[in-house]
Amino acid sequence: MDRRSDRMVGMDAESFAILQAPSGKVLMGIGPFQELAECPHQGVAFYVNNFSLTEPRPWKVPSAVVEFDPAEMEGMESPVIEWEALEPDGFAQVFSEINESIQKGVLEKSVPVATERGSLKGGTARGLLNGLVGSGDQFYPYAWVDGRVVFVGRPRSCCFTSGKGG
C-alpha cells in the first residue's frame, strides 16, 4: 500500500534532491534542475559538486519544492543493491595522512569519508530514502538522484543553513 501524499509525487521524478532539516521536516526539490555557477539570492538551491570541487555549475535549482514529514515515506519498497567490496587500503592511507597533517599543525580537523559503490538490482533508488530520513535527531540526511546517478549521506552535523533563519 502506498501511503504517500500527493506532495510526494516528486519521488517518481527522474531527478530529485532531499535534505532533512533540524526541524525533522524533509525538503524535496524536484527536477529538472537549472544549474548555476553561483548560489541564487532567493529560493531553494541544492549544492552538488564532485570530490575535486570542479563542477562549473554546482548549484541546482529545482523546478518545484515540497516539504513533508518523514512518516509519509513509510512503506516504500527497499532496493536490492549489489555492493562492491570495500578497499580499506585507500581509506587507511588517507586517514594516516590526515593524522600526520593534524600533528604537524597543517590541519586542525578533518573528517575522512568512506564511499561505497553498488548496482541497483531490484526496486528503486527511492527506497534508500525510507531508512535514511527520520533516522534520529543526531543525523541530517541528504540525497541526490539524477537518473542513474544516486548518492546519499547521513552526517551527524548540519551541512546547510537557511538564509531565512530556519
Secondary structure, DSSP 8 states (H G I E B T S, - for coil): -----GGGGGGGSSEEEEEE-TTS-EEEEEEEEEEESS--SSS--EE---TT---SS-EEEEEEEEEE-GGGGTT----EEEE----HHHHHHHHHHHHHHHHHTS-S---------EEEEES-GGGHHHHHTTS-TT---EEEEETTEEEEE--SS-----TT--
